[in-house]
Amino acid sequence: MKDALIIGQGIAGTLVSFELLQRNWSIDVADHIEPLTASKIASGLYNPLVLKRRRVVWKAHEMINVVEKSYRTIEKLSGENFLHTTPVWESLPDPGTENDWMSLSDNPHFEDFIGVILSPSNDAIKAHKVGEVAKSGKVDVTTMISAWSNYLYSIQSKIDVRIDPEDLVQRGNHWEYKNQLYKNVIWCNGFAEEHPHFGQLPFSPTKGEVLIVNAPTLTLDHILHGNVFIMPLGGHTYKVGATYSWKDLTPTPTLEGKETLLEGWNKLVNAECEIIVHQAGIRPNVKDRKPLIGSSHIHDGVHLFNGLGSRGILMAPWLAQNFADYLEGKAELYPEVNVNRFTA
């Protein structure tokens, strides 16, 4: 018998499996190949601020203290480098926004995260000034997921299969999948408005679109954020994102999405770009914008770690630690993310 079957290996499943392996749990991780999941096209950007609203992310101080340690350990175990701690530059297009940014540094809640204000030496950047977001950076999500998948294969803990709830058989307090018993089943597989192990779940999924572009005349070393973000990928290749749509939940890129992203690009930089790839994915957002974590009120031994939305890279390491503590009876889940706020 193994301790846990984790279903899904996006950002959520990767961090939960990592945390449980750190605690010497015996696990299997089941996932099937889908080229364009939300995790696989995620920007990988992490920062402690809601930049458009000038707010600090919920529990940002706690989360940011865990981010680098967790991802560096995954890098060491997997033998791949994917964490980049180059900070985000927030576009400050005029003196008014510069003054607003400066005023945030006087707020004790913000002071850890407000970096220096710089005058761009790069003529391609249109902003009057840029404000550095301290303790921000990016994770190459595709590389991380692939590297961790290979690590799971190497320890014989990865199963290439799609598992649906009906594929599992309850055996007393345990669960069986293809003659293997598990003490726990943990669903980390993206949004599903109804789940037989949890009932109706309050997902409010959003479609996000991104562009991968080539811009031969642009040399940018930092992530630049304004109406969109522009993220260097190496050479003169950049990722531009991301849109939000609550109406069209198909994984098909749209003309409207492309035009929105190109408009954002043109507001931030003076540089022509050629589109290489246009991608779309569905984020598992929740109606109150907090994750869904906890245990089924219907079946024993069934758990959920889901709904990370667009801040999964920031949230997942810290929440995975709390979730593992909860599974081991060492802590309660944070009520803001406990799934029983909707299902109890």
N, C-alpha and C positions, 0 to 999 in steps of 0.2 A: 504494500500500500504506500502511495505517495502522499505528501502533505497537501499539494494543490495542483489543480489543472487551471492554467490561465488561458483564456480564450481571447485571442487578438494580440498582435505584437506591433502596434503603432507606438506612439509616444507613451501612452498609459501602460500598455502591457510590457514595454521595455523597462520602464522604471519600477513597476511593481515586481517583475521577475528579478531584476537586479537586487532590489532591496531584500526580497525573501531569500535569495541565494546568499546574500551577505550574512544572513542569520541561520544559514545551514539548513534551510528547508529543502526537501526533495520536491521538485516540480517538473511539470511538462508545460510547454507553451505551444498552443495550437494556433496556426495562422495559415491562410491560403493566399496565394499571390493575386493581388489586385494592383494594377499599375498606378492608379490615380486615387488613392485614399487621401483623406484630409491630411494625415500625418506625412505622407510622402510628398505632398506639394507644399507643406507648411514652410513658412519663411525661416523658422528656427530662431527668429529674433526674440530675445528676452530683455525686458527692461522693467524697472519697478514703478514706472509712471504710466498713467493713462494720458498720453500726450495731448490728445485732442481736447480733453476736458480739464487738463492740468490737475489731476488727482493722483494720489498715491494708491497703487494697487492694494487690495485687501491683503493684509498680512505680509506685505512686501518685505519688511525688515527681516522677518523670520525666513521667508523663502529665499531671499538673495544670499543668506548665509550658508545655504545648503547646496545651491546650484553648482558652483565650481567644483566642490569636493566630489559630488556624485558623478558628474560627467567626467572629471579627470580619472576617477577610479574605473569607470566603464572603458575609457580610452586605454588605460593600462591593461585591463583584462583582455580586451579585444584586439589590442595591437594597432588600433587605428586612431588617428587624430581628427577630431571634428569640432572641438570647442575653440572658439575665437573670442577673446576678451576685448577686442577693439571696440570702444564705446560708440554709441549712437550719437549723431549730431542732429539736434533739432533745428530746423530752419526758422530763423527769426527775421522775417522779411522787412521789418521797419523798426525805427527807434521805439515805437510803442510796445511791440512784442518783446524787444530787448529789455525794456524796463520791467515788463510783467515777469519775465524770466528771472531777472535779478531779484525781484521782490520775493520770489519763491525761496531763495536761499536764506531769507530771514525767518522763514517758517520752520520751527524745529522738526516738524513732521517730514519736511522735504529736504532738509539740509544735507542729509547723507547722500542724496541722489542728484543734486544740482551741481554740475561741474562748471568749469570755466566757460566764459564767453569768448569766442574767437572771431577774428576777421578772416574770412576764407582767403587763402592765398591762391586758390584755384579759381581762375577767372570764369570757369564754366558754371560755378555755383552762383545762382541768382540772388541768394539771400543777402540781406544787409549784414547780418552776423549769424553765427550758429552757436547754440548752447549745447555743451557736452552733457550727456546723461551718464552720470557716474554709475558704476556697477552694472552696466549693460553689456550686451554682446550678442553672439549668435552661435547656434549649433547647426552644423550641416546634418539635417535630420535624416536624409536618405543614407548618408554614410553611416550614421550612428545605428540606424535600424538594421542595415545590412551587416555591419560589423558585429552587433549583438546577436543577430540571428546566427551568424557563423560560429560565434562563441557557444551559443546554445546547442548547435549541432555537435560541437567538439566535446561537450559533456553529456551528449545523448539526451538532451532535454527539449528538443524541438520536433514538432509534428507538423508536416505540411498537409493540412486538411481544414476544410470548413466544418465547424461544429455548430449545429443548431440545438436548441433546447431539447427537442424530441430525440436527439441522438444519445442523451444521457439517461441512465437508469438509476433510480434511487434504490440503494441497498441499506435499509436501516438508516443510520446517521451518515452514511457515506454515499459516494456517487461513482458509477461505473461507466467507463467508456472503453469499448472493445477489450473487455476482460481485465482492464487495469482499474483498480480502485483508488479513489482520492478522498481525502478528508474534507477538502474544500474545492469549490469551483468558483473562479473569479472571472466575471465578464468584463472585458476591456475592449469591446469590439465596436465602438462607435454608436451612433444614435439609432434607437428603435423606439417608436412611440408607445408600443405595447410589447411587453415581455412576459411570457407565462410564469416566470419566476418572481416577477416584481409587480405585475399589473400595469396600469397606465402610468407612463413616465412623462414628465412635463418638458420634453425636449422642444426647443424652438430653433431648429437647425438653420444655419445660414450658408449660402453658397459663396465661396470665395474664388476669385480669379486672379491669376498672376501671369506676368510675361517674363520670359527670358529673352534678353535683347543683346545685340552687339552694338557697341558705340565706339568706333575706332578713335574718335577725337577726345573721348572722356577718360581721364585718369582720376579715380576716386578711391581712397583708401578706407574711408569710414562709411558706415551706414548713414544715409541721409534721409531724414524723415520730415514730411510736410503733410500734404493731403494724401500722399502715398509714401512708401519707403522705396529707396533705391539701394540695393545691397550688392556690393562687389562680389563676384564669384571667381575672379581670377582673370588676368589679361584685361581685355576690354569687354568682358561679359558681365551682365548685371541682371539681378532679379528685381522686378517692379511689382509691387502689390500694395494692398490687396483690396478687392472690392467686397461689399457685403450686400447680399440679396436674400430677402425672406420669402420672395414669391416664387422664383424659378429655382427649384431644388433638383434640377437635372445636372449631371456631371459634364454638361456640354458647354464649352466656352461660347461667349456671346459677343456680337459686335458692340453692344452697349458697354460690356465690361472692358473690351479692348480700348474703346474710345475714352472711357473714364481713366484708365491707367496711363494712356498716352498724354492726356490732358494734364494729369498730375506730374508726369515726367517733365513736360514742357514748362510747368510752373517752377520746377526746382532747378533745372539745368539748361544751359545753352549747348545742346549737343544733339545731333541727329542720331537716330538709332534704327536698327533693323531688327524686326521681330524674328526670333529663332523658334520659340515655342510659346504657345498660349495654352494654359492649363486651367482646369476648374476642379474644385472638390467641395465636399459638404462638411462643414464644421458641426460637431455635436454640441452645440450650445444648449443651455437650459434657460427656461423662462426667467429665472431670477439671476442669471449670469453667474451661478456658482456650480461647481461640479456635483455629481451624484455619486456618493461613496457610502458603502455600508452593506448591510445584510438583508436578505429577503425576509419579509414577514410571512411568506407563504411556505418556503422550504428551508429546512435547516442546512447549514453548510454551503449556502449559495450567496455570493457576494457580488458587488458592483463597484467598479472604479472607472468612472466614465464622465462625459460631459465637461472635459477640460476646456473646450472652446479654443479661442485664439491665443490663450496664454498657457498652453500646455507645457511648453519648455520651461517656463518659470515655475509653474505650480507643481508639476509632477514629482520632482525629487522630494520636496518637503512633505507633500501630501502622502506620498508612498511611505515615508517613514512613519507618519502618524497612523496610516492604515495598517502597517505591519505591527506597530505597537498594539493597536486595537485587536488584531487577530490573535495576538499572543496574550491578550488580557492585561496589558500593561497600561492602557490609556483608553479614554473615551474618544470617539470621533468628534471633530469640531462640529457643533450643531449647525453652523452655516452651510456645511457641505453634506451632512448626513441625509441619506436618501429618505429616512423616515420622516423628514419634514413634509414630505408629500404623500408617503404611503402608509404612515402609521394611523 
